Structures are given as structure tokens and as C-alpha cells.
């Protein structure tokens, strides 16, 4: 059955709409009022949509404690490569930045270590440390660069997560790796 009926009036065809309520439909007026009310309610919510977009803390995992170097052997600006906790996690690097860093250990909190694989697509970052910027990169795959003074935060590029940081502990002059802050590329868990 058609939603319109035709009537003949003074020789002209006139289309007359049937009542929308007859078929259980919303009228345009009712639809607009309902939609406007819903938008107003969402806008007046205390947290709003932006409140739902909170940052999540990085995944922190622990592994067996392993000695990866000594403070006395480190030279500022020179990265030292190591494997932790095993080769399946890929290479990592230890560096004395000369500037206080998030997660840093030592007198100036300037000794940090990071996994050497870009979290975007696993590009190799070993040998890409730039001391003048206290950064590593750009990744050879998609040009992501990471700030080592700020927990490996992204400076620029395609990655969506910070570079996984190796958690460090000092015992006298010895530097020990004890876990990761963030997820290592290619893994669904750092366990």
C-alpha cells in the first residue's frame, strides 16, 4: 500500500500524505525533538565524551635480574647494546644521557635502557641514538623518533606507543635490568 493517496481536485492531481502515526512512524517534528534532546543530554554529562579518553599506564613486567653493565664503564652519549632477558625479546641498549630522564638511575638519574625495536613495526633502532637530541631514531621503516628523557615518548612518526623502557636497578657500581615498562614489539605479553 502506498504512503500517499491521489485525489482529484479541480482537474489537478494532488498528493496528500497519510498520517505517519497510522503506521507507527515518527513525524519529522518528533524525530528532531528526540534527536536534539539526546544531543543536549550528552553535552551536559559531567565527564562528557572527552572524559572517556583517559591515558592508560604502560604495561610493567618483571623478569629475572640480570647484570647489563657498570656505571664506571659507561661513557656519556655512547650506547651499549645487550640482550635482555633473552634473544627472543630482541636487542636493547643502555646509555648515559647526561641529562635527568624519566626512569633513569644513577647520580643524575641519567642512565636509561630501552628495547631496540620500534613498537610500530619492529624496525631496528640499534645504532640510531642521537646524543645531541637525547633521542633515538628515526626508525628506518617509518621515521619514528623517540625522546629518551621522557620514558621513550614519541617525538614524531607513525608509532602509536612509546619505546619500551628496560627497568633498571643499581647495586653499587653494577647496573641490573629487572623488567620492562611498555610492551615489546611482536609480543602480546612480556611474560
C-alpha positions as CSV (number, residue, x, y, z in Angstrom):
1,X,0.0,0.0,0.0
2,X,1.3,3.4,-0.9
3,X,2.0,6.1,1.7
4,X,0.2,8.6,-0.4
5,X,-3.2,8.7,-1.9
6,X,-4.2,10.6,-5.0
7,X,-7.2,12.8,-5.1
8,X,-8.6,14.6,-8.0
9,X,-9.4,18.3,-7.2
10,X,-10.3,20.8,-9.8
11,X,-8.7,18.8,-12.5
12,X,-5.3,18.7,-10.8
13,X,-3.6,15.7,-9.2
14,X,-2.8,16.4,-5.6
15,X,-0.7,14.1,-3.4
16,X,-1.7,14.1,0.2
17,X,0.5,12.4,2.8
18,X,-1.2,9.9,5.1
19,X,-0.7,10.3,8.8
20,X,2.7,8.9,9.9
21,X,1.1,7.8,13.2
22,X,-1.1,5.5,11.3
23,X,1.9,3.2,10.6
24,X,3.7,3.7,13.9
25,X,6.3,6.0,12.3
26,X,7.9,9.2,13.8
27,X,7.0,12.5,12.4
28,X,9.8,14.8,11.4
29,X,9.0,17.1,14.3
30,X,9.1,14.2,16.8
31,X,12.4,12.9,15.3
32,X,14.1,16.3,15.5
33,X,12.9,16.9,19.1
34,X,14.1,13.5,20.2
35,X,17.5,13.9,18.5
36,X,18.0,17.4,19.8
37,X,17.2,16.2,23.4
38,X,19.7,13.3,23.1
39,X,22.5,15.6,21.9
40,X,21.7,18.1,24.7
41,X,21.9,15.3,27.3
42,X,25.2,14.1,26.0
43,X,26.6,17.6,26.1
44,X,25.6,18.1,29.7
45,X,27.1,14.9,31.0
46,X,29.6,15.7,33.8
47,X,32.5,13.9,32.2
48,X,31.4,14.2,28.6
49,X,32.9,12.3,25.7
50,X,36.4,13.7,26.4
51,X,36.3,12.2,29.9
52,X,36.3,8.7,28.4
53,X,39.7,9.3,26.6
54,X,42.0,8.8,29.6
55,X,45.6,7.7,29.2
56,X,46.4,4.2,30.3
57,X,49.6,3.4,32.3
58,X,52.3,1.4,30.4
59,X,52.4,-2.3,31.0
60,X,55.0,-3.0,33.6
61,X,56.5,-6.5,33.8
62,X,59.4,-8.0,35.8
63,X,62.0,-10.5,34.7
64,X,64.9,-12.2,36.4
65,X,67.5,-9.7,37.5
66,X,70.5,-9.6,35.0
67,X,73.7,-7.5,35.1
68,X,74.0,-5.5,31.9
69,X,76.9,-3.1,32.8
70,X,78.7,-0.9,35.3
71,X,78.3,2.8,35.9
72,X,82.1,3.3,35.7
73,X,82.4,1.7,32.3
74,X,79.6,3.9,30.7
75,X,80.6,7.0,28.8
76,X,78.1,9.8,28.3
77,X,76.4,9.6,24.9
78,X,77.7,6.1,23.9
79,X,75.1,3.4,23.7
80,X,75.9,-0.1,24.9
81,X,74.0,-3.0,23.3
82,X,72.7,-6.0,25.3
83,X,70.1,-8.8,25.1
84,X,67.5,-8.9,27.9
85,X,66.0,-11.2,29.2
86,X,66.7,-13.4,26.2
87,X,67.3,-13.0,22.4
88,X,63.6,-13.6,21.7
89,X,62.9,-10.1,23.1
90,X,65.4,-8.6,20.6
91,X,68.3,-6.2,21.3
92,X,68.3,-3.4,23.9
93,X,70.6,-0.6,24.5
94,X,71.9,1.2,27.7
95,X,73.0,4.8,27.6
96,X,74.2,7.6,29.9
97,X,72.3,10.7,28.7
98,X,74.0,13.4,30.8
99,X,70.5,14.8,31.5
100,X,67.9,13.7,34.0
101,X,65.5,11.2,32.4
102,X,62.2,9.5,33.3
103,X,63.0,6.1,34.8
104,X,66.7,7.0,34.9
105,X,69.1,5.6,37.6
106,X,72.5,6.8,38.9
107,X,73.6,10.1,40.5
108,X,72.0,12.3,37.9
109,X,69.1,9.9,37.1
110,X,70.6,9.9,33.6
111,X,71.3,6.2,32.9
112,X,68.4,4.6,30.9
113,X,67.9,1.5,28.8
114,X,65.4,0.8,26.0
115,X,64.4,-2.1,23.8
116,X,65.9,-1.7,20.3
117,X,62.9,-2.4,18.2
118,X,60.4,0.2,17.1
119,X,56.9,-0.5,18.6
120,X,55.3,0.4,15.3
121,X,56.6,-2.4,13.0
122,X,59.7,-3.7,14.7
123,X,62.2,-1.6,12.8
124,X,65.8,-1.8,14.2
125,X,66.8,1.2,16.3
126,X,70.2,-0.1,17.5
127,X,72.9,2.4,16.4
128,X,70.3,5.2,15.9
129,X,70.9,7.1,19.2
130,X,71.5,10.8,18.7
131,X,73.2,12.2,21.7
132,X,72.7,15.9,20.9
133,X,68.9,15.4,20.9
134,X,68.8,12.7,23.6
135,X,66.7,10.7,21.2
136,X,66.7,7.5,19.2
137,X,65.7,7.3,15.5
138,X,64.4,7.9,13.0
139,X,63.3,4.3,12.6
140,X,64.3,3.2,9.1
141,X,60.8,1.9,8.3
142,X,58.5,4.8,9.0
143,X,60.7,7.6,10.5
144,X,59.5,7.5,14.1
145,X,61.8,9.2,16.6
146,X,61.7,8.7,20.4
147,X,62.7,11.1,23.3
148,X,64.8,9.1,25.8
149,X,64.4,11.7,28.6
150,X,60.6,11.2,28.7
151,X,60.2,7.4,29.0
152,X,60.8,6.9,25.3
153,X,57.9,9.1,24.3
154,X,57.2,9.6,20.5
155,X,58.7,12.8,19.1
156,X,57.4,12.3,15.5
157,X,56.5,9.4,13.2
158,X,54.0,6.6,12.7
159,X,54.3,4.7,16.1
160,X,51.4,5.0,18.5
161,X,53.2,3.8,21.6
162,X,56.4,4.8,23.5
163,X,59.6,2.9,23.1
164,X,59.6,0.1,25.7
165,X,61.9,1.0,28.5
166,X,64.1,-1.5,30.4
167,X,63.6,-1.1,34.1
168,X,67.0,-0.6,35.8
169,X,68.4,-1.0,39.4
170,X,71.8,-0.1,40.8
171,X,73.7,-2.2,43.2
172,X,76.9,-0.2,43.9
173,X,78.6,0.2,40.5
174,X,76.6,-2.6,38.9
175,X,73.6,-1.9,36.6
176,X,70.9,-4.5,36.6
177,X,67.9,-4.9,34.2
178,X,64.8,-6.1,36.1
179,X,61.9,-5.8,33.6
180,X,60.1,-3.7,31.0
181,X,57.9,-0.6,31.0
182,X,55.7,-1.0,27.9
183,X,55.1,-3.8,25.5
184,X,58.0,-5.1,23.4
185,X,57.2,-5.3,19.6
186,X,55.9,-8.6,18.3
187,X,54.6,-9.8,21.6
188,X,51.2,-9.9,23.2
189,X,52.8,-10.2,26.6
190,X,56.2,-9.5,28.0
191,X,56.0,-12.6,30.2
